[in-house]
Amino acid sequence: MAADEASQNVLRLQFKAMQEMQHKRLQKQMEKKREKELSLKSRADDPEEPLEVSDGLSLLHTGEPNSKNSFEKRVLEDEIEHLRNELRETVDENGRLYKLLKERDFEIKHLKKKIEEDRLAFTGTAGVAGDMVATKIVELSKKNRLLMAESEGAKTRVKQLTNRIQELERELQTALTRMSAKGATDAGAKPLRAQMGDRALPETPEVKALQDRLAATNLKMSDLRNQIQSVKQELRMAQKVLASEVGEDVNVQQLLSSPGTWRGRAQQILVLQSKVRELEKQLGQSRSQSVGTGSDELSVYPDPRKLSAQEKNLLRIRSLEREKQEGLEKLASERDGLQRELEELKKKFEGMRSRNKLLSSEVKTLKNQMG
């Protein structure tokens, strides 16, 4: 923004400078024109020559005013034409500069609009689900950064402590060598003193403090590693639970963006089981009704004992066929309904899978932008 304003100010200053130059040029031309007019007037005001000349010279003097007037007119016309040309050039240049200024203003507006759009796109207007996912990602990244920073700090402290221990060991070795050089000359005293120095190393308070700090940092690092492992295990368990509930290749953003009436696999199974129970109940009721109708038909006859065994069997077979036909029709209708529901569920599942892929790609792009 500041660079665009600076370039616009530079263009305006250049435009003003060119206008001032044109104004100065016009002033100079007007001054020259005035000087020429004054010189012509001074020539016209000069005294005339005496009348003692010959007749031929008098004729020449009478023709001189006409030639002067024509010359002055010609000069004025040339100057006017020159001024018109310069004015035309300045007008054209002014138009070009104005057009260039308009183009620059349009480019500046376009850049401002693009910057605003990029800012809005970066801040994100994808809704509540996108905000929740973004906040979750930010929180996890912050936690990860804190853990990494703590681990790095612990590593640096461990390095510092190890370096300090090495320095103290070097100082102790140098002190022991000096003491051995000043002490006894026998060869057996040196290993004894070295052993005494090695034994005295853990007895110094500074070394003990460093060892305690080293042990504390190691414990802290192990605790941090355990925390990271537990967080990873919890994340894996949550992913497994989600996969068992909503299926594979489903992320958190899909669940957040789905409407409130969405049901998982377990809920769908329970609903279908309840529907199957209701259908079985209806089938049993229809069978009992069909048996009742068959008995009614048999009771229409005044005396069943008068019917032969073949007729009784035919009536029974017809009633059974009717019941079977009705049951088959109901089962066919129920099967059609279940197939329609299955197709709808498949369509919803395919739509959710495509949406999941799209949302996962968007999450990856957001992670790349934030990373």
Residue frames relative to the residue before (quaternion, step in Angstrom):
aa qw qx qy qz dx dy dz
M 1.0000 0.0000 0.0000 0.0000 0.00 0.00 0.00
A 0.6738 0.4853 -0.3015 0.4686 3.62 0.88 -0.91
A 0.6424 0.5189 -0.3304 0.4571 3.61 1.01 -0.76
D 0.6390 0.5169 -0.3276 0.4661 3.62 1.00 -0.77
E 0.6622 0.4890 -0.3159 0.4718 3.61 0.93 -0.83
A 0.6413 0.5199 -0.3342 0.4547 3.60 0.99 -0.76
S 0.6587 0.4960 -0.3169 0.4687 3.61 0.95 -0.84
Q 0.6359 0.5201 -0.3275 0.4667 3.59 1.05 -0.75
N 0.6482 0.5047 -0.3191 0.4726 3.60 0.99 -0.77
V 0.6337 0.5243 -0.3351 0.4596 3.60 1.02 -0.77
L 0.6469 0.5120 -0.3191 0.4665 3.59 0.98 -0.83
R 0.6557 0.5062 -0.3199 0.4599 3.58 0.95 -0.79
L 0.6475 0.5095 -0.3197 0.4679 3.59 1.00 -0.81
Q 0.6408 0.5128 -0.3269 0.4686 3.59 1.00 -0.79
F 0.6408 0.5233 -0.3213 0.4608 3.57 1.00 -0.82
K 0.6571 0.4984 -0.3109 0.4724 3.61 0.97 -0.84
A 0.6454 0.5209 -0.3290 0.4515 3.59 0.98 -0.82
M 0.6562 0.4996 -0.3147 0.4699 3.60 0.98 -0.80
Q 0.6308 0.5183 -0.3376 0.4684 3.59 1.02 -0.71
E 0.6490 0.5073 -0.3208 0.4674 3.60 0.97 -0.81
M 0.6385 0.5204 -0.3300 0.4611 3.60 1.00 -0.79
Q 0.6503 0.5019 -0.3172 0.4740 3.59 0.97 -0.81
H 0.6412 0.5228 -0.3245 0.4585 3.59 0.99 -0.81
K 0.6582 0.4985 -0.3102 0.4712 3.58 0.96 -0.86
R 0.6398 0.5266 -0.3312 0.4513 3.58 0.97 -0.78
L 0.6538 0.5003 -0.3117 0.4745 3.57 0.97 -0.85
Q 0.6339 0.5241 -0.3373 0.4580 3.59 1.00 -0.76
K 0.6484 0.5128 -0.3206 0.4623 3.58 0.96 -0.84
Q 0.6596 0.5022 -0.3162 0.4613 3.59 0.94 -0.82
M 0.6401 0.5102 -0.3271 0.4722 3.59 1.03 -0.75
E 0.6367 0.5166 -0.3325 0.4660 3.59 1.01 -0.74
K 0.6421 0.5122 -0.3261 0.4681 3.59 0.97 -0.80
K 0.6399 0.5291 -0.3192 0.4567 3.54 1.00 -0.85
R 0.6558 0.5030 -0.3125 0.4683 3.58 0.97 -0.84
E 0.6372 0.5251 -0.3320 0.4561 3.57 0.99 -0.81
K 0.6522 0.5062 -0.3208 0.4643 3.59 0.97 -0.80
E 0.6469 0.5157 -0.3212 0.4609 3.57 0.98 -0.84
L 0.6502 0.5080 -0.3186 0.4666 3.60 0.99 -0.82
S 0.6494 0.5098 -0.3238 0.4621 3.58 0.99 -0.80
L 0.6490 0.5054 -0.3237 0.4675 3.58 1.00 -0.76
K 0.6475 0.5114 -0.3239 0.4630 3.60 0.99 -0.77
S 0.6455 0.5169 -0.3263 0.4579 3.57 0.99 -0.80
R 0.6402 0.5074 -0.3290 0.4737 3.58 1.04 -0.67
A 0.6569 0.5083 -0.3150 0.4592 3.58 1.02 -0.78
D 0.6925 0.4823 -0.2756 0.4603 3.63 1.08 -0.63
D 0.4428 0.6933 -0.4692 0.3212 3.69 1.19 0.00
P 0.5530 -0.6179 0.4360 0.3498 3.71 -1.09 0.65
E 0.5022 -0.6660 0.4688 0.2905 3.50 -1.11 0.78
E 0.5722 -0.6000 0.4431 0.3409 3.60 -1.21 0.48
P 0.6103 -0.5728 0.3915 0.3824 3.66 -1.09 0.52
L 0.5337 -0.6640 0.4444 0.2771 3.47 -1.23 0.61
E 0.4935 0.6869 -0.4187 0.3306 3.60 1.23 0.21
V 0.4703 0.6740 -0.4488 0.3509 3.59 1.25 0.16
S 0.6369 -0.5430 0.3954 0.3782 3.50 -1.33 0.19
D 0.6974 -0.4794 0.3347 0.4145 3.55 -1.27 0.16
G 0.6378 0.5333 -0.3418 0.4382 3.63 1.00 -0.67
L 0.6597 0.4992 -0.3117 0.4674 3.57 1.04 -0.81
S 0.6193 0.5390 -0.3530 0.4487 3.60 1.04 -0.68
L 0.6326 0.5205 -0.3371 0.4640 3.59 1.02 -0.64
L 0.6410 0.5179 -0.3295 0.4608 3.56 1.07 -0.76
H 0.6495 0.5148 -0.3220 0.4577 3.60 1.01 -0.80
T 0.6458 0.5119 -0.3369 0.4554 3.61 0.97 -0.62
G 0.6908 0.4713 -0.2884 0.4663 3.65 1.11 -0.55
E 0.5412 0.6579 -0.3953 0.3434 3.60 1.22 -0.38
P 0.6484 0.5143 -0.3664 0.4251 3.75 0.79 -0.72
N 0.6401 0.5245 -0.3398 0.4468 3.57 0.98 -0.75
S 0.6628 0.4965 -0.3097 0.4672 3.61 0.95 -0.83
K 0.6346 0.5211 -0.3364 0.4611 3.60 1.04 -0.75
N 0.6583 0.5087 -0.3199 0.4534 3.58 0.91 -0.84
S 0.6632 0.4959 -0.3116 0.4660 3.59 0.94 -0.83
F 0.6418 0.5213 -0.3249 0.4590 3.59 1.04 -0.77
E 0.6500 0.5098 -0.3151 0.4672 3.55 0.99 -0.86
K 0.6424 0.5175 -0.3275 0.4607 3.58 0.95 -0.81
R 0.6562 0.5184 -0.3150 0.4489 3.55 0.96 -0.89
V 0.6539 0.5125 -0.3084 0.4634 3.56 0.98 -0.89
L 0.6592 0.5074 -0.3092 0.4609 3.57 0.95 -0.87
E 0.6484 0.5160 -0.3192 0.4598 3.57 0.99 -0.83
D 0.6445 0.5159 -0.3240 0.4620 3.59 1.02 -0.81
E 0.6611 0.5035 -0.3072 0.4638 3.55 0.99 -0.86
I 0.6433 0.5161 -0.3232 0.4641 3.57 1.00 -0.82
E 0.6513 0.5092 -0.3161 0.4654 3.58 0.98 -0.84
H 0.6455 0.5191 -0.3153 0.4631 3.55 1.02 -0.85
L 0.6587 0.5029 -0.3043 0.4697 3.56 0.99 -0.87
R 0.6344 0.5231 -0.3342 0.4607 3.58 1.03 -0.73
N 0.6461 0.5176 -0.3223 0.4590 3.57 0.98 -0.83
E 0.6646 0.4967 -0.3025 0.4692 3.54 0.98 -0.89
L 0.6367 0.5211 -0.3284 0.4639 3.57 1.04 -0.79
R 0.6373 0.5231 -0.3242 0.4639 3.57 1.02 -0.80
E 0.6534 0.5135 -0.3105 0.4615 3.56 0.99 -0.87
T 0.6619 0.4994 -0.3109 0.4646 3.57 0.98 -0.86
V 0.6343 0.5212 -0.3332 0.4637 3.60 1.04 -0.77
D 0.6535 0.5066 -0.3158 0.4654 3.58 0.97 -0.85
E 0.6654 0.4981 -0.3030 0.4662 3.56 0.95 -0.89
N 0.6277 0.5299 -0.3282 0.4664 3.55 1.07 -0.78
G 0.6463 0.5160 -0.3145 0.4660 3.59 1.01 -0.82
R 0.6500 0.5127 -0.3213 0.4598 3.57 0.98 -0.83
L 0.6635 0.4997 -0.3053 0.4656 3.54 0.96 -0.88
Y 0.6441 0.5134 -0.3273 0.4631 3.58 1.01 -0.77
K 0.6379 0.5159 -0.3197 0.4740 3.57 1.04 -0.79
L 0.6465 0.5139 -0.3127 0.4692 3.58 1.00 -0.85
L 0.6411 0.5214 -0.3195 0.4637 3.57 1.03 -0.80
K 0.6385 0.5164 -0.3258 0.4686 3.59 1.02 -0.79
E 0.6456 0.5195 -0.3218 0.4581 3.58 0.99 -0.85
R 0.6483 0.5120 -0.3170 0.4659 3.58 1.00 -0.82
D 0.6440 0.5160 -0.3221 0.4639 3.58 0.99 -0.84
F 0.6470 0.5120 -0.3189 0.4665 3.60 1.02 -0.81
E 0.6466 0.5106 -0.3218 0.4665 3.59 0.98 -0.81
I 0.6425 0.5211 -0.3251 0.4583 3.58 1.00 -0.83
K 0.6536 0.5049 -0.3167 0.4664 3.59 0.95 -0.87
H 0.6508 0.5182 -0.3173 0.4552 3.57 0.99 -0.88
L 0.6613 0.5003 -0.3076 0.4666 3.58 0.97 -0.84
K 0.6299 0.5248 -0.3376 0.4625 3.59 1.02 -0.77
K 0.6554 0.5114 -0.3096 0.4615 3.57 0.98 -0.89
K 0.6582 0.5074 -0.3098 0.4619 3.56 0.98 -0.84
I 0.6348 0.5224 -0.3273 0.4658 3.58 1.01 -0.79
E 0.6534 0.5122 -0.3138 0.4608 3.58 0.99 -0.84
E 0.6506 0.5101 -0.3144 0.4666 3.58 1.01 -0.85
D 0.6526 0.5057 -0.3167 0.4670 3.58 0.98 -0.84
R 0.6395 0.5244 -0.3294 0.4556 3.56 1.02 -0.78
L 0.6638 0.4926 -0.3039 0.4737 3.58 0.98 -0.88
A 0.6523 0.5079 -0.3182 0.4640 3.58 1.00 -0.82
F 0.6615 0.5024 -0.3157 0.4586 3.58 1.03 -0.74
T 0.6542 0.4978 -0.3219 0.4698 3.57 0.99 -0.79
G 0.3739 -0.7685 0.4505 0.2583 3.60 1.15 -0.62
T 0.0241 0.7871 -0.6140 0.0538 3.53 -0.88 1.10
A 0.3069 0.8018 -0.4676 0.2103 3.59 1.11 0.69
G 0.6583 -0.5223 0.3139 0.4420 3.59 1.20 0.08
V 0.7669 -0.3842 0.2648 0.4405 3.48 -1.41 -0.09
A 0.6436 0.5330 -0.3386 0.4324 3.60 0.96 -0.82
G 0.6618 0.5015 -0.3072 0.4649 3.58 0.91 -0.89
D 0.6400 0.5194 -0.3265 0.4627 3.59 1.01 -0.78
M 0.6657 0.5014 -0.3126 0.4559 3.57 0.93 -0.89
V 0.6544 0.4990 -0.3162 0.4720 3.57 0.96 -0.85
A 0.6502 0.5200 -0.3202 0.4519 3.57 0.97 -0.86
T 0.6595 0.4952 -0.3131 0.4710 3.59 0.96 -0.85
K 0.6337 0.5249 -0.3331 0.4604 3.59 1.02 -0.79
I 0.6575 0.5047 -0.3088 0.4666 3.57 0.94 -0.89
V 0.6517 0.5147 -0.3164 0.4584 3.57 0.96 -0.87
E 0.6549 0.5112 -0.3184 0.4565 3.59 0.95 -0.86
L 0.6688 0.4934 -0.3038 0.4657 3.58 0.93 -0.89
S 0.6508 0.5074 -0.3208 0.4649 3.58 1.00 -0.80
K 0.6279 0.5233 -0.3389 0.4659 3.60 1.05 -0.75
K 0.6610 0.5058 -0.3083 0.4606 3.56 0.93 -0.93
N 0.6441 0.5193 -0.3136 0.4659 3.55 1.01 -0.84
R 0.6550 0.5066 -0.3159 0.4632 3.58 0.97 -0.86
L 0.6445 0.5194 -0.3304 0.4535 3.59 0.98 -0.82
L 0.6647 0.4985 -0.3075 0.4638 3.57 0.93 -0.89
M 0.6508 0.5055 -0.3166 0.4698 3.57 0.99 -0.82
A 0.6477 0.5153 -0.3230 0.4589 3.58 1.00 -0.82
E 0.6514 0.5077 -0.3199 0.4643 3.58 0.97 -0.83
S 0.6598 0.5009 -0.3132 0.4644 3.57 0.97 -0.84
E 0.6474 0.5078 -0.3196 0.4700 3.59 1.01 -0.81
G 0.6451 0.5147 -0.3241 0.4625 3.57 1.01 -0.81
A 0.6440 0.5122 -0.3213 0.4687 3.56 1.02 -0.80
K 0.6380 0.5242 -0.3302 0.4573 3.58 1.02 -0.79
T 0.6615 0.4989 -0.3115 0.4652 3.57 0.94 -0.87
R 0.6442 0.5122 -0.3294 0.4627 3.58 0.99 -0.79
V 0.6334 0.5232 -0.3300 0.4650 3.57 1.02 -0.79
K 0.6472 0.5125 -0.3227 0.4629 3.58 0.98 -0.84
Q 0.6494 0.5161 -0.3196 0.4581 3.56 0.95 -0.88
L 0.6714 0.5009 -0.3016 0.4554 3.56 0.94 -0.90
T 0.6470 0.5060 -0.3259 0.4682 3.58 0.99 -0.79
N 0.6370 0.5155 -0.3281 0.4699 3.58 1.01 -0.78
R 0.6514 0.5149 -0.3144 0.4601 3.57 1.00 -0.85
I 0.6409 0.5183 -0.3223 0.4656 3.56 1.01 -0.82
Q 0.6499 0.5126 -0.3199 0.4610 3.58 0.99 -0.84
E 0.6405 0.5191 -0.3268 0.4621 3.58 1.01 -0.80
L 0.6621 0.4988 -0.3094 0.4659 3.58 0.95 -0.87
E 0.6355 0.5180 -0.3358 0.4638 3.57 1.03 -0.72
R 0.6349 0.5190 -0.3323 0.4660 3.58 1.03 -0.77
E 0.6567 0.5078 -0.3134 0.4612 3.57 0.92 -0.91
L 0.6516 0.5146 -0.3144 0.4602 3.56 0.99 -0.82
Q 0.6486 0.5121 -0.3171 0.4652 3.56 1.01 -0.82
T 0.6515 0.5045 -0.3196 0.4679 3.59 0.96 -0.81
A 0.6468 0.5096 -0.3246 0.4654 3.58 0.99 -0.81
L 0.6546 0.5115 -0.3134 0.4600 3.57 1.00 -0.81
T 0.6468 0.5112 -0.3273 0.4617 3.58 0.99 -0.78
R 0.6404 0.5138 -0.3319 0.4646 3.58 1.02 -0.79
M 0.6656 0.4971 -0.3066 0.4646 3.56 0.93 -0.89
S 0.6535 0.5061 -0.3195 0.4635 3.57 1.02 -0.76
A 0.6375 0.5224 -0.3305 0.4599 3.61 1.08 -0.70
K 0.7040 0.4478 -0.2616 0.4852 3.60 1.02 -0.77
G 0.6609 0.5458 -0.3106 0.4109 3.59 1.08 -0.58
A 0.8256 -0.2039 0.1797 0.4945 3.48 -1.20 -0.72
T 0.4602 -0.7096 0.4815 0.2299 3.53 -1.20 0.64
D 0.5240 0.6451 -0.4336 0.3483 3.61 1.13 -0.20
A 0.5562 -0.6493 0.4198 0.3047 3.57 -1.11 0.74
G 0.6389 0.5516 -0.3451 0.4103 3.59 1.10 -0.49
A 0.5961 0.5920 -0.3663 0.4001 3.60 1.18 -0.47
K 0.6165 0.5897 -0.3461 0.3903 3.60 1.04 -0.73
P 0.7008 0.4244 -0.3099 0.4824 3.65 0.73 -0.83
L 0.6050 0.5473 -0.3713 0.4435 3.58 1.13 -0.60
R 0.6811 0.4800 -0.2961 0.4668 3.58 0.93 -0.84
A 0.6162 0.5354 -0.3471 0.4616 3.53 1.11 -0.71
Q 0.6471 0.5034 -0.3210 0.4742 3.55 1.03 -0.79
M 0.6359 0.5189 -0.3284 0.4675 3.57 1.03 -0.76
G 0.6467 0.5097 -0.3221 0.4673 3.59 1.06 -0.77
D 0.6497 0.5089 -0.3210 0.4646 3.56 0.99 -0.78
R 0.6579 0.4924 -0.3176 0.4732 3.52 1.06 -0.70
A 0.6797 0.4985 -0.2952 0.4498 3.58 1.06 -0.75
L 0.4893 0.6900 -0.4279 0.3184 3.62 1.23 -0.29
P 0.7388 0.3748 -0.2749 0.4880 3.66 0.72 -0.78
E 0.6091 0.5892 -0.3651 0.3853 3.59 1.22 -0.28
T 0.5546 0.6006 -0.4111 0.4034 3.62 1.18 -0.32
P 0.5173 -0.6684 0.4281 0.3201 3.67 -0.91 0.79
E 0.6271 0.5475 -0.3493 0.4300 3.59 1.04 -0.71
V 0.6601 0.4939 -0.3011 0.4793 3.56 0.98 -0.87
K 0.6331 0.5284 -0.3344 0.4563 3.58 1.00 -0.76
A 0.6520 0.5092 -0.3187 0.4626 3.58 0.97 -0.87
L 0.6535 0.5081 -0.3145 0.4645 3.56 1.00 -0.83
Q 0.6520 0.5061 -0.3189 0.4659 3.57 0.99 -0.79
D 0.6335 0.5214 -0.3328 0.4648 3.58 1.04 -0.75
R 0.6582 0.5019 -0.3099 0.4677 3.57 0.97 -0.86
L 0.6310 0.5298 -0.3279 0.4622 3.55 1.05 -0.78
A 0.6569 0.4992 -0.3132 0.4704 3.59 0.95 -0.83
A 0.6456 0.5194 -0.3249 0.4559 3.60 1.01 -0.80
T 0.6611 0.4967 -0.3104 0.4690 3.58 0.96 -0.84
N 0.6312 0.5223 -0.3381 0.4630 3.59 1.03 -0.73
L 0.6436 0.5125 -0.3207 0.4693 3.57 1.01 -0.79
K 0.6522 0.5152 -0.3170 0.4569 3.56 0.98 -0.85
M 0.6452 0.5123 -0.3174 0.4696 3.58 1.00 -0.81
S 0.6517 0.5002 -0.3258 0.4680 3.59 0.97 -0.77
D 0.6273 0.5266 -0.3349 0.4658 3.59 1.07 -0.75
L 0.6506 0.5111 -0.3167 0.4640 3.57 0.96 -0.85
R 0.6396 0.5133 -0.3306 0.4670 3.58 0.99 -0.80
N 0.6508 0.5129 -0.3175 0.4611 3.58 0.97 -0.82
Q 0.6365 0.5234 -0.3279 0.4620 3.59 1.02 -0.80
I 0.6502 0.5108 -0.3174 0.4644 3.57 0.94 -0.87
Q 0.6604 0.5046 -0.3108 0.4612 3.58 0.94 -0.86
S 0.6522 0.5078 -0.3207 0.4626 3.60 1.00 -0.80
V 0.6364 0.5169 -0.3294 0.4683 3.59 1.01 -0.79
K 0.6468 0.5114 -0.3209 0.4659 3.58 0.98 -0.82
Q 0.6566 0.5079 -0.3166 0.4589 3.59 0.95 -0.84
E 0.6408 0.5137 -0.3250 0.4690 3.59 0.99 -0.80
L 0.6434 0.5183 -0.3224 0.4619 3.57 1.00 -0.80
R 0.6498 0.5049 -0.3206 0.4690 3.60 0.97 -0.82
M 0.6506 0.5132 -0.3205 0.4589 3.59 0.97 -0.83
A 0.6480 0.5090 -0.3210 0.4669 3.58 0.98 -0.83
Q 0.6466 0.5101 -0.3213 0.4675 3.58 1.00 -0.78
K 0.6476 0.5097 -0.3270 0.4626 3.60 0.99 -0.77
V 0.6441 0.5153 -0.3259 0.4619 3.58 0.98 -0.83
L 0.6581 0.4992 -0.3121 0.4695 3.58 0.94 -0.85
A 0.6542 0.5108 -0.3213 0.4559 3.58 0.99 -0.83
S 0.6685 0.4860 -0.3072 0.4716 3.60 1.00 -0.76
E 0.6921 0.4739 -0.2820 0.4657 3.59 1.12 -0.57
V 0.8279 0.2000 -0.0716 0.5190 3.58 0.78 -1.02
G 0.6155 -0.5494 0.3634 0.4327 3.60 1.20 -0.06
E 0.6206 -0.5556 0.4057 0.3763 3.53 -1.32 0.24
D 0.8048 0.2822 -0.2278 0.4698 3.54 -1.39 0.27
V 0.5187 0.5821 -0.4486 0.4369 3.59 0.92 0.89
N 0.1781 -0.8013 0.5650 0.0834 3.56 -0.76 1.06
V 0.7075 -0.4631 0.3267 0.4221 3.54 -1.34 0.13
Q 0.6239 0.5646 -0.3523 0.4098 3.58 1.00 -0.74
Q 0.6148 0.5417 -0.3547 0.4503 3.60 1.06 -0.67
L 0.6679 0.4965 -0.3063 0.4622 3.58 0.93 -0.85
L 0.6639 0.4986 -0.3117 0.4620 3.59 1.03 -0.74
S 0.7164 0.4497 -0.2590 0.4663 3.57 0.98 -0.82
S 0.5612 0.6038 -0.4022 0.3985 3.64 1.18 -0.33
P 0.5553 -0.6141 0.4300 0.3600 3.64 -1.10 0.59
G 0.6761 -0.5328 0.3457 0.3736 3.53 -1.33 0.32
T 0.6578 0.5255 -0.3115 0.4406 3.60 1.18 -0.47
W 0.4440 0.6981 -0.4632 0.3178 3.60 1.24 0.08
R 0.1704 -0.7918 0.5833 0.0616 3.59 -1.00 0.90
G 0.4518 -0.6872 0.5085 0.2550 3.48 -1.14 0.73
R 0.7346 -0.4099 0.2961 0.4523 3.53 -1.32 -0.08
A 0.6606 0.5168 -0.3216 0.4394 3.57 0.88 -0.90
Q 0.6562 0.4998 -0.3148 0.4695 3.59 0.95 -0.83
Q 0.6464 0.5121 -0.3252 0.4628 3.59 0.97 -0.81
I 0.6420 0.5176 -0.3298 0.4595 3.59 1.00 -0.79
L 0.6511 0.5114 -0.3202 0.4604 3.59 0.96 -0.84
V 0.6502 0.5131 -0.3207 0.4595 3.58 0.96 -0.85
L 0.6683 0.4919 -0.3063 0.4665 3.59 0.93 -0.87
Q 0.6359 0.5216 -0.3383 0.4573 3.59 1.01 -0.73
S 0.6425 0.5060 -0.3267 0.4738 3.60 0.99 -0.78
K 0.6321 0.5201 -0.3365 0.4656 3.60 1.03 -0.74
V 0.6434 0.5203 -0.3267 0.4568 3.59 0.98 -0.84
R 0.6383 0.5177 -0.3327 0.4624 3.60 0.99 -0.79
E 0.6524 0.5127 -0.3185 0.4584 3.58 0.94 -0.87
L 0.6599 0.5035 -0.3111 0.4629 3.58 0.97 -0.83
E 0.6412 0.5096 -0.3340 0.4666 3.59 0.99 -0.75
K 0.6306 0.5291 -0.3286 0.4631 3.56 1.04 -0.78
Q 0.6579 0.4991 -0.3073 0.4728 3.57 0.97 -0.88
L 0.6320 0.5294 -0.3348 0.4565 3.58 1.02 -0.75
G 0.6531 0.5046 -0.3200 0.4653 3.60 0.97 -0.80
Q 0.6426 0.5130 -0.3263 0.4663 3.57 1.00 -0.80
S 0.6530 0.5097 -0.3219 0.4585 3.59 0.97 -0.83
R 0.6417 0.5149 -0.3336 0.4601 3.59 1.02 -0.73
S 0.6538 0.5039 -0.3212 0.4641 3.58 0.96 -0.84
Q 0.6413 0.5151 -0.3264 0.4657 3.57 1.05 -0.77
S 0.6500 0.5110 -0.3228 0.4605 3.58 1.00 -0.83
V 0.6283 0.5176 -0.3394 0.4713 3.60 1.05 -0.71
G 0.6415 0.5247 -0.3182 0.4604 3.59 1.04 -0.79
T 0.6550 0.5034 -0.3146 0.4676 3.57 0.98 -0.79
G 0.6348 0.5247 -0.3356 0.4572 3.58 1.05 -0.76
S 0.6587 0.4939 -0.3153 0.4719 3.59 0.97 -0.79
D 0.6176 0.5377 -0.3464 0.4577 3.57 1.12 -0.69
E 0.6450 0.5167 -0.3239 0.4606 3.54 1.00 -0.84
L 0.6602 0.4993 -0.3189 0.4618 3.56 1.00 -0.75
S 0.6704 0.5050 -0.3041 0.4505 3.52 1.12 -0.72
V 0.4839 0.6598 -0.4471 0.3614 3.60 1.27 -0.17
Y 0.6372 0.5205 -0.3365 0.4580 3.54 1.04 -0.77
P 0.5332 -0.6646 0.4101 0.3252 3.57 -0.86 0.78
D 0.8140 0.0361 0.0187 0.5794 3.55 0.96 -0.77
P 0.3075 -0.7791 0.5094 0.1973 3.63 -0.29 1.16
R 0.5909 0.5861 -0.3869 0.3970 3.59 1.05 -0.47
K 0.6115 0.5588 -0.3523 0.4356 3.54 1.20 -0.46
L 0.6057 0.5537 -0.3623 0.4419 3.61 1.22 -0.50
S 0.4588 -0.6692 0.5099 0.2857 3.49 -1.13 0.66
A 0.6676 -0.5009 0.3663 0.4114 3.55 -1.27 0.24
Q 0.6275 0.5433 -0.3409 0.4415 3.62 1.03 -0.72
E 0.6667 0.4903 -0.3088 0.4687 3.57 0.96 -0.87
K 0.6281 0.5233 -0.3415 0.4637 3.57 1.01 -0.74
N 0.6540 0.5063 -0.3135 0.4665 3.58 0.97 -0.82
L 0.6376 0.5258 -0.3323 0.4546 3.58 1.02 -0.79
L 0.6497 0.5064 -0.3221 0.4665 3.57 0.96 -0.85
R 0.6573 0.5087 -0.3138 0.4591 3.54 0.95 -0.82
I 0.6522 0.5137 -0.3113 0.4624 3.56 0.98 -0.88
R 0.6507 0.5159 -0.3215 0.4551 3.60 0.97 -0.84
S 0.6581 0.4992 -0.3183 0.4651 3.55 0.94 -0.86
L 0.6482 0.5092 -0.3221 0.4656 3.59 1.00 -0.77
E 0.6467 0.5116 -0.3223 0.4650 3.58 1.00 -0.83
R 0.6398 0.5204 -0.3283 0.4605 3.56 1.01 -0.82
E 0.6557 0.5074 -0.3090 0.4660 3.55 0.94 -0.89
K 0.6587 0.5131 -0.3059 0.4575 3.54 0.97 -0.89
Q 0.6517 0.5171 -0.3115 0.4592 3.56 1.00 -0.87
E 0.6635 0.4952 -0.3075 0.4690 3.56 0.95 -0.88
G 0.6511 0.5110 -0.3190 0.4617 3.57 0.98 -0.80
L 0.6493 0.5135 -0.3188 0.4616 3.57 1.02 -0.84
E 0.6444 0.5179 -0.3263 0.4583 3.58 0.98 -0.82
K 0.6645 0.4931 -0.3117 0.4670 3.57 0.93 -0.86
L 0.6581 0.5040 -0.3137 0.4632 3.54 0.97 -0.85
A 0.6335 0.5260 -0.3346 0.4584 3.58 1.05 -0.76
S 0.6591 0.4957 -0.3125 0.4714 3.57 0.96 -0.87
E 0.6556 0.5007 -0.3138 0.4702 3.57 0.98 -0.83
R 0.6319 0.5264 -0.3335 0.4609 3.56 1.06 -0.79
D 0.6388 0.5186 -0.3261 0.4654 3.58 0.98 -0.82
G 0.6554 0.5098 -0.3161 0.4590 3.57 0.95 -0.85
L 0.6671 0.4930 -0.3035 0.4689 3.56 0.97 -0.86
Q 0.6298 0.5225 -0.3392 0.4639 3.58 1.05 -0.72
R 0.6350 0.5144 -0.3359 0.4683 3.58 1.02 -0.77
E 0.6532 0.5048 -0.3153 0.4681 3.56 0.96 -0.86
L 0.6396 0.5265 -0.3235 0.4572 3.56 1.06 -0.80
E 0.6432 0.5124 -0.3204 0.4702 3.59 0.99 -0.82
E 0.6477 0.5111 -0.3207 0.4653 3.57 0.98 -0.84
L 0.6542 0.5031 -0.3150 0.4686 3.56 0.98 -0.83
K 0.6290 0.5265 -0.3356 0.4632 3.59 1.05 -0.74
K 0.6452 0.5143 -0.3201 0.4655 3.57 0.98 -0.85
K 0.6518 0.5062 -0.3154 0.4685 3.56 0.96 -0.89
F 0.6549 0.5178 -0.3171 0.4499 3.55 0.99 -0.86
E 0.6471 0.5062 -0.3191 0.4725 3.60 0.99 -0.83
G 0.6489 0.5104 -0.3196 0.4650 3.57 0.97 -0.84
M 0.6630 0.4955 -0.3071 0.4697 3.56 0.98 -0.85
R 0.6337 0.5255 -0.3408 0.4539 3.59 1.04 -0.71
S 0.6568 0.4947 -0.3105 0.4770 3.59 0.95 -0.87
R 0.6522 0.5033 -0.3162 0.4705 3.56 1.00 -0.82
N 0.6220 0.5409 -0.3365 0.4554 3.55 1.06 -0.74
K 0.6497 0.5088 -0.3189 0.4663 3.58 0.96 -0.85
L 0.6546 0.5139 -0.3104 0.4593 3.56 0.95 -0.90
L 0.6893 0.4768 -0.2873 0.4637 3.57 0.89 -0.93
S 0.6319 0.5211 -0.3432 0.4598 3.59 1.03 -0.69
S 0.6344 0.5113 -0.3288 0.4775 3.59 1.06 -0.74
E 0.6448 0.5093 -0.3235 0.4693 3.58 1.03 -0.78
V 0.6362 0.5174 -0.3329 0.4655 3.60 1.01 -0.77
K 0.6348 0.5256 -0.3312 0.4595 3.59 1.02 -0.76
T 0.6566 0.4992 -0.3139 0.4702 3.58 0.96 -0.86
L 0.6443 0.5129 -0.3229 0.4664 3.59 1.02 -0.80
K 0.6416 0.5123 -0.3274 0.4677 3.58 0.99 -0.79
N 0.6468 0.5124 -0.3208 0.4650 3.59 0.99 -0.82
Q 0.6555 0.5026 -0.3148 0.4675 3.59 1.00 -0.83
M 0.6936 0.4606 -0.2823 0.4766 3.60 0.95 -0.85
G 0.6376 0.5171 -0.3375 0.4606 3.56 1.12 -0.61
